[in-house]
Amino acid sequence: MQTRPLGSTGERLFPLGFGCMGLVGWYGTRDDAEARATLLQAIDRGVNHLDTASSYQLGENERFVGATIRDRRNGVFLASKYGITRTPDGTLVIDNRPASLRTAVAQSLERLGTDRIDLYYLHRIDRTVPIEESVGALADLLREGKIRYIGLSECSVETLRRACAVHPIAALQNEYSLWTRDPEAGLLPVCRELGVTLVAYSPLGRGFLAGNFRRLEDLPPGDSRRSMPRFHDANAAHNARIAEGVRELAMRKGCTPAQLALAWVLAQGDDILPIPGMKTRAHLDDNLGALRVALSQTERDGLRALVDEIGVRGERYPAAMQRALGG
């Protein structure tokens, strides 16, 4: 079985992980039976890296994942996160206080029905709390056996360096795909310098690069992507040219757009672990097919050139979430 290393931990994981965020909502309609069957089939087919968070559906995602894998827990590598919270009126709050982290880990362990979380991330960086204090608190939880490895998400190069000075960081989770290559400008080289794996979320551009939708109107009411500027009006019409280019190249390659986009991310290095979201067994099968797609350097460069020539329009997130990036 193909595997990739997780930083310098000695752990080796299946090349494609499973982003669990959309299993019970968030993107489109909810089908618990299909979501459960998809997750279990993924594990059966070797996918051993599952990623969830306390903020996904206010903990319901962790409960769903925990219940689904209850009899398979020892066969999977389980990741979760804390740091994104909201006040009763919906205001976004980033919280990395040590006391909050200790409470959050205890609550996640209970919801997941497990005695340890393999990889625990600061979901976003709290600029009001020194990173040394937050990572120090996670290091205490690691020594207590409640978590096994520490990760960060969407942080700055400076924060990553300061965190690594306190305790080894196993992984940095950032959005990374053909049309979101921000980590290449600074974070990815520093990850490689420090021995930190890049865990790439939304490697399919939240389904857009896979051709799952073209316009805002294609998304069902309540789908969280409706709030994201890249999918609004003229932005979506412009960005659809990128998705169409990926589709055309995939046809020539003899694969699907999703497989081409995932193969591109996989080809950027063995120290990158993509975690595409999957809600159906059909999407799982499609994504796993990416492991059979080999891209030449000319093809990789061509995909970069396609995106660079067209250009991406729109921020990744609504304003409040966009401001929370890069702490």
PEJOKA-V35653 format. One record per helix or strand. SS is the DSSP state (H for helix, E for strand). FROM is the first residue (numbers start at 1). LEN is the number of residues. Records with the same first field share a line. If there is no record, write none. Layout:
SS: FROM-LEN ; FROM-LEN
This chain:
E: 4-2 ; 12-2 ; 16-1 ; 18-2 ; 49-3 ; 77-6 ; 84-3 ; 92-3 ; 117-6 ; 147-7 ; 171-5 ; 177-1 ; 180-1 ; 197-5 ; 272-4 ; 277-1
H: 32-13 ; 56-13 ; 73-3 ; 98-15 ; 131-13 ; 157-10 ; 182-4 ; 187-8 ; 216-3 ; 224-4 ; 229-3 ; 233-21 ; 257-10 ; 281-12 ; 297-14 ; 319-5
